[in-house]
Amino acid sequence: MGLRWGVLGAARIADTTVIPAIQANSGSEVTAIASRDPGRAHEIAHRHGITRVEHTYEDILNSPGVDAVYIPLANSDHFRWTLAALGARKHVLCEKPIAMEAGEVKQLIAMRDRTGLVCGEAMMIGHHPQWTLVTDVLQSGRIGQLLRVDGCFTYYLSDPQSIRNRAELGGGGMRDIGVYPVAATRIATGLEPSRIQATVSTDARSGTDTYASGVASFDGFDLHFFCSTLMARRQSMVFHGTDGWIEMSAPFTSARYREAEVIIRSGSDAHTDIERFGETTIQYQRMIADFETAVSDGAPLSYPLESSLNNQRIIDSALAGGGRLD
């Protein structure tokens, strides 16, 4: 049996992707939505058949007809409303980053453990079948010993009014997209870095980081990555081994970027396989199913808050210029 969801905020990702993913899950429904823009909330409610538009976020948290909330607010509001939702005895799925720094994630873990509720960060990439393939290939040893990973995620957005370009709302490239190459490498390898070196460029007007590059040191290999909010759109991940490599054309948001394609080249004869997955949002449906299974059966989340904490430590360190990750 599915959950009754409430949505805090009227972000585009809620409208185009996550609400449809919830409604695609058997028995699940979005019963209420609230937004600081009531007109926008009514538009989304009408489009998706949501019966209630509440006046405030607190109205949703206090509703007995809501079991879980999805939070797609500005980054700076994630921690506050996730904590409030847990306090109101609601399960929570929050967009990334779930907090602005590692200490806040620790508070969420403590609150989750105290309440016994399910709380997770919406890190959807690990639910995409292309990442299952990449993980399996790495574990099989098909490309030999992994020695280097390269990743990037960029887009061009100069609008000063965008929440992604407003420091007071938690904007900036590292929190928005730099998280992906880091999290993806951790998910695919099952390993954690011991150190990160980073260079960050900050816009003098907005105060947000518009470019960042870094090297994260893992056991046996390094991740080299960059992200930018002022470069042409691109996303890519490449895993280099002693006997081959894996290249991903749309590793993070294939539905909005391009067809997801995984190229695997390996062996002494340089055999090449190409797997195509299309432009799909299936990872969101799988993320919702994973969350609801955790609620109904007590199963652990595929991407628990402990993993969010490790990722946040890396982001915090990168924004501070790098160092050891203890």
N, C-alpha and C positions, 0 to 999 in steps of 0.2 A: 504494500500500500504506500502511495506517495505522500509527500509532505504538502502542507499548506504554507506557501511562501508569501512573505511581504518584501517589497523592494524599497530601499531607502535611496531615492534619487532617480533622475530621469536621464541618465547618461546614454549616449548612443549605443554603447556596447550592451547595455541592458535591453534596449529596444530591439536592436537588430540581431542579437546573438544569444544572450543568456536567458531572457524570458522565453523565446522559442525553444531553447534547449530544455528548460524546466518543463514546459508544456508538452514536449515530446516524450517525456518520461512517463511511463504508465502510472496513472493514478495521481500524478502531481498536478498542482495548480497554483497559479499566482492569484492570491485572493485580495491583495491590497497593494497600493503603491502610493508614495508621498514624494513631493518635490518642493523645492523652494520656488519653482515655477509651476503653479497649479495648472495653467493652460497646457503646458507640455505634459504634465502627468495625465491630464484628461485625454490628450491625444493618444498617448501610449496605451492607456486603459481601453479606449475605444478600439484601437487597432488589434489588441490582443484579447479582448473579451474579459478584461479584469473588472470585477463588479464594484470595487470600492476604491475611491480616491480619498485618502485621509488628508487632514489639514497639516499635520506635523509628523515627524519621525517618531516622536513619543507615542502618538496615537497607534502606530503600527506595533511598537514594542509592547504596548499595554493591551493589545488585542488578544482575546482568548482564541480567536479564529486564525491565528498565525503560529505555526510551529517553528519556522526558520526564516531568517532574513538574509537577503543578498544585498551587499553594500557596494555600489559603484560610484561613490562620492569622490571629491578631490582627495588627493593623497593625504593632505594634512588633516582630514576628517576621519580617516580610516580607523585609527587606534581608538579615538574617543567613542565612536559609535559602535565599534565592535565590543568594546568593554561595556558600554551601556546595554547592548543587546544581551550579552551574557548575564549581566546583572538582572535583566528582565526575564531570564529563563528561556531565551530563544537560542537555538542553534544558529551559527553564523558562518556564512561564506562571504569573504570580503575580497575585493579586487586587490591586486598587488600594487605597491607594497602595503602589506597589512599594517605597517607601522613606519615611523620615520627614523627609528634607530633601534638597535638591538635590545636596549633596556626595556623598551615598550613591549617588544615581543615576549620577553621574559615575564612581564606582568600578565600578558594574555595567557601564557602557558599556565601560570599559577591560577588564574581565574577559571580557565578551562578545567583544570584538575579539581578545583574546589567545587565547581558546579556539576561536573560530570557531563557537561554538554559537548557537542561536536563543534569545533571551531577550526576553520581552515582558510588558507590563502588560495585564491583562484589562479593557481599556476597550471594553466590548462595544457601546456606543451607536452608534458609527460604522458598525457592521455591520448595523444595522436598516434595512430598505428605506425607512422614512419619512425617514431622514437623507439617503439618496441623493436622494430627491425634493426635499427642502429645499435641498440643495447645488446641484442642477441648476437650480432656480427662481432662486436667488440669482445664479448664474453667467449665466443667460439675460438678466438685466436686467428680468425681468417685473414686479418691484415697484419698479423704478427704482433710484435710489441708496440704499443702505442707510445709515440715519442713527442708528438706535438698536436695541439688543437688550435685552429684558427676560427674566430667567430666575429661577426659584425651585425649591427642593426642600426640603420640610419633612416631618417626622413627629413624633409625640409618643411619647417613650420615657423614662420617669422612673426605671426600675429601676436602682438604684445598682450592682447586680451585673453588668449587661450590659457586655460588653466595649466597647460604644460609649460608655459613660459612665465609663470608667476611663482616666484620663490616663496611667497607667503602661503601658497596653496600646495607646497611640496613639489613644484614643477622641477624640470631638469631631466637630462638624458639618462643619467645613471639609474635613477629610481624608476623611470618609465620603461626604458628599453635595454639599458646596460645589464639589468638583472637577467635577461634571457640567455645570453651566451654563458654566463656563469652558472645559472641554475641548470641549463641543459647539459653542460659538461658534468656537473655533479650527478645529475639523474642518470645519464648514459653510462658513466663509469662506476658509480657507487662510491666514489672517493671524494675526499675533502682536501682543499689546498692548505698548505702550511704557511704560505706567505703571498702577498700581493704587492706589486709595484705599479704605480699609476700616475698618469699625468692628466690633469683636469683643466679645461679652459672655461672660464666663467664670463658671461656677458655682463658688462658693467651696468647696463640699464636695468635688466631684469633680475640680475643676481642669480640666474640659473646656470647650471653647467650645460654648455652647448656642444662640447666635444670632450670625450674622455677616452683614453687608451690605457690598457693595462696588461700585465703579465702575472698570471696566477700560477704559482708553483705547486704541482701535485707530485705524488710519489712516482717518479719515472718519466714524467712528461710535464710540459708547460702549456697553459692556455694563453694565447695571444688574442686580445679582442679590442675592438673599439666601437663606440657608439656616438651618434651625433643627431642633434635636432635641426642642424642647418646644412645637411648634405643630401644629395639626391637619394631617393628611396633605394634601399638595398638590405637584404638579409642573407646570410650565408653561414654555414658551419662546415668545416673540413677536419676530419680526423686522419692524421698521418701515422702510419705504422711502418715497421721494418719490411713487411711483405705486401703492403698495399695501402689503399686509402679509401675513405668514404666522403663523398661530397653531397651536401644537401642544398637544394635550390631555394626552398621556402620553409625553413625549419621552425618558424615561430607563428606566423599568421597567414597561412596559405589562402584562406578565404578572401583576404583583402589585398594580397600581394600577387601571387601567381600560383600555378600548379605546383604542388609538392612533388619533388622528384629526388630520389636517392640513387646516386651512382656509386657502385662498389667495384673497385678495381683491385685484383689480388692475384697472387700466385706467380710462379716463374714465367708463365705464359701470358701474364698481364690480362687475365680473363676479366671482362667487364660485364656486370649485370646492372640493369636500370629498372628500378621499381617506381611506378607513378601512382600517386594517391589522389590527384585532382585538387581542385579548390574546394575544400570542405570545412565544415564547422563541427565535424563529428567529435573532435576532442572536447568540445563544450558539453555535449550530451553525455559523454563518458565521464567527464568531471562531475556532473550533477548526479549521475548514477552512483559513482564512487562515494560521493558525500551522503547520499540517501541510504546507501548500504551501511555506512558507518553509523548513521542514526538508528536504523532499524535493527541491525544485527550486532552492533558493537564492534564491527571490523575496524582496523586502523585505516586512517586516510592514507592514500598513496603518497600524498605530499603533506605530512603533518607539520604542526607549528615548529617542531624541532628543526625541520629542514628549512623552514622560513627563517628561523633564528640564525642558522649557519649562513644562509644567503645574505641576511641583513648585516651580519658581521663583516662580510666581504665588501658589501656596498659601503658601509660606514668607513672601513679602512681605506677603500679606494678614494672616496671623497676627501679623506684626510691626507692623501698622498701615499698611502700604503704602509706596509710593515708586516710583522709576524701576526699570524692569526691563532691565538691561543684559546 
